[in-house]
């Protein structure tokens, strides 16, 4: 398995988040530690799937990463926006994108 630059940067950011966890505890930023950990795990898994197992088709991993990514970031943005119109726009856009990713996951063949 090849370790790439984005793996190193994600690992360093995870270490920094764990190091500062006591300051993040009890805030909405506490979930970033788990989010960064999931992203690093998924990236390493996709890299292993590609290089160690010689599979070029790892789109299913990135679709689930995209679903978690859109869900997490839209929730984070939703919690800071005060306008009801923008909150509804966030919900609609995130739902459409997640449905599209699920459609690709279930019905898209290489």
N, C-alpha and C positions, 0 to 999 in steps of 0.2 A: 504494500500500500504506500502510495506517495503522500507525504505530508506537504501541503501547499501553504502558501502565504496566508490565505484566509483562515486556515485551521490554526495557525500560530496566533493570529490577531484575535480570533474568537476565544482561544484558550487564555490569552493574556487578559482579555476583557472579563472572562469568567473568573479568573483569579482576582482581579481588581474588585469585582462585584462581591465575591465571597469575603475578601479582606474588609470591605466596607459594609458588610451585611448588618452589623449592629446599628449603623446609622440609617439603613434602609428599612429596618424592621418596623412594622406598624404603618408604613406608608404604601402608596400604590406602586412605588418603585421596587418594593420587595419582590414582586413577581418577575422583574427583569432578570433576576438571578436564575430562576427556573427556565425562563424563556431562552436566555443565552445558553444554558446547559442543554436544552432540547435542540437548539440550532446546531451547536457543536456536535452533539451526538448524531444528528441526522446528516450533517455534512461528512463526518467521518464514516458513517454507514454507507452513504452514497459513494464516497471515494473507494471504500473497500469493495463495494459491489462492482464498481467499474474496473479497478485495476487488479485486484486479487482474484476475482472470479471471472474476469475477462468478459463481462457483460457490458454492452454499450447502452442498454435500455435500463436506465434508472429514473425514468420520468415519474414513475409512481411514487418514489420517495419524495421528489421535489414537489409533487402535487400536494401531498400531505403536509409538507413543510410550508407550502404556500397557504394552505387552509389555516394552519395554526398561526402563521404570520399575519394574515389578514384579520383573523379573529382577534388576536392579541392587540394589534395596533389600532384596530377600529374601536375596541373596548376602551383602550387607553385614551384615544382621541375623544370618544363619546363622553368620557368622564370629565373632560376639561371644557368641552364646548357648552355654552349656556343657551344658545339659540335653539328653539324647538325645531325650526326648519332645517338647520344644519345637522341636528341629531337625526332627523328622519332621513336626510340625504345620506348620512353615514350608514344608517341601518340598511337602506335600500341598496346602496352601492356594494357594501360588504356582503349582503345576501346574494346579490347577483354574481359577484365574483366567486364566492364559495360554491354556489350552484354550478357555475361554469367549470370550476376545478373538479367537482364531483362528477359532472357529466364527462369530462375528459378522462377521469379515472376509470369510470365504469364502461364507457363506450368507445374509447379511442384505442385503436390497435396500432402499434408501432408505426 
